[in-house]
Amino acid sequence: MTLQFVIGKASVDHEESLLSELAKAQQEHPNDQFYYLVPNHIKFESEVQVLTKLAKLSGAENEAYAQSGVQVLSLTRLAWFFMKNAPAYQLPRISQAGMNMLVYQAILDHQDELKLFAGEADRPGFISLLTRQILELKTGQVSVLDLDQVAKKMTGTSADLDAKLHDLVLIYDSFEQAMTNKYVANTDLLNQLSTYLEDVDLSHAHFYFDGFSQTQFSAQEMKLLSTLMKRAAEVKIALILDQGTPTPDAVNEQSLFYQPSRTYMRLYQTARALSVPVLRDIKAITPRTTPELQQLENYWQNTATGVTSTQTETLQQPDRLQIIQADNRYAEVSRVATMIRQLVVEKGYRYRDFLIVTRHLDQYETILAPIMNAQEIPYFSDVQQSMADHPLVELIDAVFEIKRKHFQYADIMRLLKTELLIPKTGDGQYMAVDDFRDALFKTENWVLKMGYQGPRWLQKEDWPYARLQSDDLGTATSDDQATSDQINGIRRFVRDTLVPFYQKLDQVNNGREAATLLVDFMTKNGVEDRLMAWRDQAIDAGDLVQAGQPEQVWQTFCNLLDEYVTILGDRLFQSQDFLALLQAGFEGANYSQIPSTLDQVMISESGIIQMDNRKITFMIGSTDKTMPDTTLPTHLLNDQDRQKLTLPEGEYLNDDGIMTLQGEPYINYLAFMTPSERLIFTYPINAGDDDQNQISPYLSRIQKHFNLPIISHTATPQADQHDLKPYLGAKRATLRHLIQASNDSRERNVQLSPAWQYVYRVLNQGDTRTLTEKLLGSISYRNVPAQLDAEIVTGLYGSTINSSISKLEEFYRNQYAYFLKYGLKLRERDEFELSPANTGEFFHAAMDHLMKRVNAEKIDLADLDEQQINELIDDITGQILNDPKNLQYAILNSSHRMAFIKKQLIGVVRQMAVTFHKQSQYTPVRARKTEVLFGHIGAEDGLPPLVFDLPKKKQIRVRGKIDRIDTLKLPNNQYIGIVDYKSSEHTVKFNDIYEGIAMQMMTYLDVVQQNMGLIADDPDAQLAGALYLHLQNPRLKPSDIKTDVSSALLAKERYEGVLVADDDLLHGLEPKLSVSEAAKVFPFKFKKDGSASKSNSIITMAQLENLLKYTEMKITEAGDSIFSGQVDINPYKPLSGPTAMTNSPYTAIMQFDPMLPENSYRLQSAPSKADEILRQIKEEVERREVH
């Protein structure tokens, strides 16, 4: 019955001292039992190391060594060792999630009694927070009775704390009653072990504790130690401590060793109270670290209280303590990995000699694996990985969210993309994953396009499917039918799988039935089978870490359901609470991690206890944000509450925030002392979020005291660099840096250094040769597309291009964008939105129906009154919007907002009808035809297309649809003009015609002219011009109203475009127009002499003929370029306004950069004045006709 401490600073070998004592005691008492106790985190490595050192001490280091008298255990494993057959240990073991359920049950039971927590149960994370607080009370030995007495004594101190303690006592008491004789938690084991050992003869048992310096012993652990002190032959405890502190007065809160000194004092005082002899401290004296690390240790101890040393020191071997600054985290870890690999290859180190630590690994979790794999470094990260993000958890959440939100798109896609629920084919086998993905992606695209939600997923009828393009009529094809089958197959699978489950779920009476239904649903639908298939795939791929996860997560799911049924199975089922409890359970569950090899780099966090058998430690992320750490855990009882609590002797909670932060120097000190040879600090300058890191103040002090140079490591090497050591590692990783250096060589026009040339020769042979040549070839890459060969062109376009004129306009805006869109047929995914194209289609359809009705029923709009116009428009728009074939308008019935927009759109149509009514009072021009097709579109044929024969038997056929053809009949002539409807202001711009980006109106006039006999009553009818009409419901300003509102509206709705300078035509357009008066409907004005004023809207017939011929020239030029394979990235840029790259969906593909010498805009070449453009067009037409 003795207590003895083994003390010493972290630089000395406590384990050797303990094991020497153990070996000595074993010789004296060969039949006694020895227990070497370590934290659970390092138990496996400790067991190997302890037995190895004992073999050495016994002289059997080169022989097989076995030891039955020594057990290396964690405290929980010690409980198993003694109590594995005890009745208390046979109770069901409850998980964290199960305890959450007990707390949830307690809240429900005491809902009416709770003062503060009643409304908190639904708050995310609250149940887990409350459970953790109860567990902290248990490990602190604070019983329900003790807490109740404390609460009563503190009544009136703080209303908030009174309510909190009142509720906590109720929940804690209910929790304990539910646990008693039914379950056992890990937090109960030590108390049970203490009680159990009271009746066990331990007089021949020796207990050695090592590795418990980083955190304080909990009150439960102190109770166990008290029992061992009383009952065991001896208890020896190793503490990283400079000197013994037997009394409270000896404990200095400002000391670096405050934490272990407090532990020493508590143990010492406990032993004295139990009359257990405390033997003289054993001083561990064998150095474990190099002199340089001991210098660091001494400096750190002397300045831990904040007192800085004015004297500096020099290290005998400066490389034992280094500081590396990197550009960013990726460069930082790359440098560390490179150094590790070089040290292994060149200096004979093993991977297990290295430790990489940082305060919080989550900042590095996405970059560690790829870098380590690229350097071919085996590694093991001992930070626990939560199951919360596993697809099974996502599946469960989605299943319940689909029901709660009634089949919303996002939840359904979440469910299906887990790939744990997959439909079966006709032969009863599960669909191949690739086929399922193809069907799912097509379904998602269609759902996004059509906005299918809720009941649309449940309907009996199949969803209609047809590709709706702007240049066809949605004619169904065999491909469309196959896609429709895929889409509706997914829809039926969702409906037929989930609806029966939800119907049964609505019938359940309690949690037991719900849990049974859920696991049955998962099993019958192959979820478990899919998980096991994933396991087998990972095993086949040799990924043992991934292979273990599917089984573990499924087992956790089953365990959670078992606990739920046991605890809450007889209660009324609440789906949201059930889901929250499951999610909390998965969040608290971690994957079991087993190192795949013994020789691997250890990656961990500095706040976790580490083995002291590493030779070199890299402390990455040594910035002011993490060293010292300023983040604190959240507790239900906050710091202010803890300071007010006065607990009985022997009961205590975890330290408050202030004490935790005061322990940062000690935590980092232990990390500093983990290696035996070298300590290397690294930190990134760039934080990755547009923020800059600063060097840690701890590290800054160290750097200044030892005059350490800060080694700067840039992410990318330079071409003429001779020292390549920071960039040389595994071949694949080194190749990355060779590419960077080669690129620098090209950009700065400098030659690669001889060192880089040697690296190139090494990499350009063997298994890396092909990859090296390929990647180096990318450096000379220029962002210039290669011209397509004839075979590819024919495969893309055939020998005849059937094209709308708008497509050819796109060719002139950017050849490469045309190739992507119409050659490769790449396009953005359609979404359920009211696009400008949808709005335009609606307006066009409404105008078409209106004019056709007017012509068919021989209605003159000038004769209609307001009511008749409104009735006519209501009938027309109703036909369009209610036609089930018009899928693109379904969005207008999808929400109240869309209903309002629909009303606005109908209002525009109504206003345009009124406009036509007013215009018809001023002009005899009438619509002759609307939506006039030319060429083959979809399943329809119209007027003959414009056909242009090209060299090598190629042909381009222009097709399209003319919105409206108007006619003006005069006594001596008939004039035919065209009208194009637009949703925004437009006018004919000659410079755009010249550049080829606005050929539509001239093309339409060309069609009319070539088919005049089929359009007009008089085959000799003349062209009147081409006009735009802005479809709008105009907004007027006070300044717009000169006489009356009606006139102001008419002025806003005037046609814009070009008219032929023909006196008969112009006077016939508005017969009542006076001289010197601007036309009310058309874009012209008469001068005093009765002739038309000069403007860009009036051109001669000869000029119009030149425009038509020039447009034909541009069409043939486009055809020649397309068939010759031209795919230049040449986006058009006008003198002002947006370029062809503005809002282009292909910017990511084209990677157009005007700063690159090979990338440049095609600038506007047309003159700025209309007369000059028309003259230049004339000259080019005449030049072409001559040739």
Secondary structure, DSSP 8 states (H G I E B T S, - for coil): --EEEEEE-TTB-HHHHHHHHHHHHHHH-TTSEEEEE--GGGHHHHHHHHHHHHHHHTT-TTS----SSEEEE-HHHHHHHHHTTSGGGGS-B--HHHHHHHHHHHHHHTTTT-SSSTTTTTSTTHHHHHHHHHHHHHHTT--HHHHHHHHHHTTTS-HHHHHHHHHHHHHHHHHHHHHTTT-B-HHHHHHHHHHHHTTS--TTEEEEE-S--SS---HHHHHHHHHHHHHSSEEEEEEEBSS---SGGG--TTSTTHHHHHHHHHHHHHHHHTT--B---EE--SB-S-HHHHHHHHHHHHHTTS---SS----SSGGGEEEEEESSHHHHHHHHHHHHHHHHHHH---GGGEEEEES-GGGTHHHHHHHHHHTT--EEE-S--BSTTSHHHHHHHHHHHHHHHTS-HHHHHHHHHTSSS--B-TTSSB--HHHHHHHHHHHHHHHHHHT--GGGGT-SS--------TTS-----HHHHHHHHHHHHHHHHHHHHHHHHHHHHTT--SHHHHHHHHHHHHHHTTHHHHHHHHHHHHHHTT-HHHHHHHHHHHHHHHHHHHHHHHHHTTS---HHHHHHHHHHHHHH-B-----S-SS-EEEEETTS---S-EEEEEE---BTTBTTB------SS-HHHHHH----TT------HHHHHHTHHHHHHHHHTSEEEEEEEEEESB-SSS-B--B-HHHHHHHHHTT--EEEE-SS--TT----GGG--SHHHHHHHHHHHHHHHHHHT----HHHHHHHHHHTSGGGHHHHHHHHHTTT--S------HHHHHHHH-SEEEEEHHHHHHHHH-HHHHIIIIIS-------SS--HHHHHHHHHHHHHHHHHHHHHTT--GGG--HHHHHHHHHHHHHHHHT-TT-GGGGGGGSSHHHHHHHHHHHHHHHHHHHHHHHHTTT---EEEEEEEEESEETTEE-B--EEEEETTTEEEEEEEEEEEEEEEEETTEEEEEEEEEESS-----HHHHHHTS--HHHHHHHHHHHTHHHHSSSTT-EEEEEEEEE-------GGG-SS-HHHHHHHHT--EEEEE--HHHHHHHSTT--TT-B-SSSS-BB-TTSSB---TTEE-HHHHHHHHHHHHHHHHHHHHHHHTT------EE-SSS--TTTT-TTHHHH---TTSTT---EE--S-SSHHHHHHHHHHHHHHHHH-
